[in-house]
């Protein structure tokens, strides 16, 4: 165990030295999702990885959507996951087709049951452990909304009106019909930015189910 911990920190240190710093990278973003679940948004690997290790380890969400990473940074991230994740303190990794291929490959090469689960919208070259029904455009808008200061609670909570709208939209998509919102005659059709991050919402739902079942 001691040698594994040493190898972990050596790997992270090597990746930080090897990876050139990004120009004016955004600050790491963290949010409390309730019931002991914490959200961490990663912009730059491995610099944005949380360094504080809670005792005992706690469940968390780590968002690497749209993240680009060198092979060394991808290795450091995997080492960090293996050190922090466990069945009693799972880590929900949010990823998508915009996540760096090397990073996705390193995650997919792991054996099942390592304590982390990949959640996202299935796409070309990307197959998560748990697929979410949404689309790339809506996901990007919801992702940017949190970056712009939208409260995280609004992004993981459905409203009745939105549920009915989504059901109608899915029906139109199946029939091949126009899925944009109706607009008064003579006005342009503008689709409002969604207030729901379906991928993040699924991570929260899985966590709540595990809590209810006393698995964590």
C-alpha positions in Angstrom: 0.0 0.0 0.0 2.8 2.4 0.9 4.5 1.8 -2.5 1.2 2.4 -4.3 0.8 5.8 -2.5 4.3 6.7 -3.4 3.8 5.8 -7.0 0.6 7.8 -7.1 2.2 11.0 -6.0 5.2 10.5 -8.2 2.9 10.0 -11.2 0.9 13.2 -10.4 4.1 15.2 -9.9 5.6 14.0 -13.1 2.4 14.9 -15.0 2.3 18.4 -13.6 5.9 18.9 -14.6 5.5 17.5 -18.1 2.2 19.2 -19.0 2.6 22.8 -20.2 0.3 25.2 -18.2 -2.8 26.3 -20.1 -3.2 30.0 -20.9 -5.4 31.6 -18.2 -7.2 28.4 -17.3 -10.5 28.9 -15.4 -10.4 28.2 -11.7 -11.5 24.8 -10.5 -15.2 24.7 -9.7 -16.6 22.9 -6.7 -20.2 22.6 -5.5 -22.0 20.8 -2.6 -24.6 18.4 -4.0 -26.0 17.4 -0.6 -25.9 14.2 1.5 -22.1 14.2 1.4 -21.8 14.4 -2.4 -19.3 17.0 -3.8 -19.0 18.1 -7.4 -15.5 18.9 -8.9 -15.2 20.4 -12.4 -11.9 19.8 -14.0 -10.5 22.3 -16.6 -6.9 21.4 -16.5 -5.3 18.0 -15.6 -3.7 17.2 -13.3 -3.6 20.7 -11.8 -7.3 20.8 -10.9 -7.5 17.5 -9.1 -8.6 17.9 -5.5 -5.6 17.6 -3.2 -7.4 17.3 0.1 -8.2 13.7 1.0 -11.2 13.6 3.3 -11.2 11.0 6.1 -13.1 8.9 5.7 -13.3 9.1 1.9 -16.5 10.6 0.5 -18.5 10.1 -2.7 -17.9 12.7 -5.3 -18.6 13.8 -8.9 -15.6 14.6 -11.1 -16.5 16.4 -14.3 -14.0 15.9 -17.2 -16.3 16.8 -20.0 -14.4 18.7 -22.8 -11.1 18.2 -21.0 -7.9 17.7 -23.0 -5.1 15.8 -21.4 -1.6 14.5 -22.2 -0.9 10.8 -21.7 1.0 11.6 -18.5 -2.0 13.7 -17.2 -4.4 10.9 -18.1 -2.2 8.4 -16.2 -2.1 10.8 -13.2 -5.9 11.1 -13.2 -6.3 7.3 -13.3 -3.9 7.0 -10.4 -5.9 9.6 -8.4 -9.1 7.8 -9.1 -7.7 4.4 -8.0 -6.5 6.0 -4.8 -9.7 7.9 -4.0 -12.5 5.7 -5.3 -14.0 2.7 -3.5 -17.4 0.9 -3.4 -18.2 2.8 -0.2 -17.0 6.1 -1.6 -17.7 6.0 -5.3 -16.6 8.6 -7.8 -19.0 9.4 -10.7 -16.9 10.6 -13.7 -18.8 12.8 -16.1 -17.4 12.5 -19.6 -18.5 12.9 -23.2 -17.3 12.7 -26.8 -15.4 15.9 -26.3 -13.3 14.4 -23.6 -9.7 13.7 -24.6 -9.4 10.2 -26.3 -6.3 9.3 -24.3 -8.2 10.1 -21.1 -11.2 8.0 -22.1 -9.0 5.1 -23.2 -7.2 5.0 -19.8 -10.5 4.9 -18.0 -12.0 2.2 -20.2 -8.9 0.0 -19.8 -9.7 -0.4 -16.0 -11.3 -3.5 -14.7 -14.9 -3.2 -13.5 -15.5 -2.6 -9.8 -12.8 -0.1 -9.2 -15.1 2.3 -7.4 -15.8 4.8 -10.2 -18.4 4.9 -12.9 -18.4 6.8 -16.2 -21.6 8.7 -16.9 -22.4 10.6 -20.1 -24.2 10.8 -23.5 -23.1 7.9 -25.7 -21.5 9.1 -28.9 -19.0 8.3 -31.7 -16.1 6.6 -30.0 -17.5 7.1 -26.5 -19.6 4.5 -24.6 -20.1 5.3 -20.9 -20.9 2.8 -18.2 -24.2 4.6 -17.7 -25.7 6.3 -20.8 -27.8 9.5 -20.5 -30.6 10.5 -22.9 -29.7 14.0 -24.1 -27.9 15.7 -26.9 -24.6 17.5 -27.3 -26.1 21.0 -27.8 -28.2 20.9 -24.6 -25.3 19.4 -22.6 -23.0 22.2 -23.6 -25.6 24.9 -22.7 -26.2 23.3 -19.3 -22.4 22.9 -18.7 -21.8 26.6 -19.5 -24.7 27.7 -17.3 -23.0 26.4 -14.2 -19.8 28.1 -15.3 -21.8 31.4 -15.6 -23.1 31.1 -12.1 -26.4 29.2 -12.4 -27.1 27.5 -9.0 -26.3 23.8 -9.3 -29.7 22.9 -7.8 -31.4 24.3 -10.9 -29.4 22.2 -13.2 -30.3 18.8 -11.5 -34.0 19.4 -10.8 -36.8 18.8 -13.3 -39.8 21.1 -13.4 -43.3 19.7 -14.5 -43.4 22.0 -17.5 -40.0 20.9 -18.6 -40.8 17.2 -18.2 -43.9 17.6 -20.4 -41.9 19.6 -23.0 -39.2 16.9 -23.1 -41.7 14.1 -23.6 -43.3 16.0 -26.4 -39.9 16.7 -28.0 -38.9 13.1 -27.8 -42.2 12.2 -29.6 -41.5 14.7 -32.4 -38.0 13.4 -32.7 -39.2 9.8 -33.2 -41.7 11.0 -35.9 -38.9 13.0 -37.6 -40.8 16.3 -37.0 -39.4 19.8 -36.2 -38.4 19.8 -32.6 -38.1 23.5 -32.1 -40.6 25.4 -29.9 -43.6 27.0 -31.7 -43.3 30.8 -32.0 -45.9 33.5 -32.9 -46.2 34.2 -36.6 -43.5 36.6 -37.9 -41.1 35.9 -35.1 -37.9 33.8 -35.1 -38.0 30.5 -33.3 -35.5 30.7 -30.4 -34.9 27.6 -28.2 -34.3 28.8 -24.6 -31.2 27.4 -22.9 -32.1 24.3 -20.9 -31.8 24.5 -17.1 -31.1 20.8 -16.8 -27.7 19.0 -16.9 -29.0 15.5 -17.6 -25.5 13.9 -17.0 -25.0 15.6 -13.7 -28.6 14.8 -12.7 -28.0 11.1 -13.3 -25.0 11.1 -11.1 -27.0 12.6 -8.3 -29.8 10.2 -8.8 -27.4 7.2 -8.6 -25.9 8.6 -5.5 -29.3 9.1 -3.8 -30.3 5.5 -4.7 -27.1 4.1 -3.2 -27.7 6.2 0.0 -31.3 4.9 0.2 -30.2 1.3 -0.2 -27.5 1.9 2.5 -24.8 1.0 0.1 -22.8 4.1 1.0 
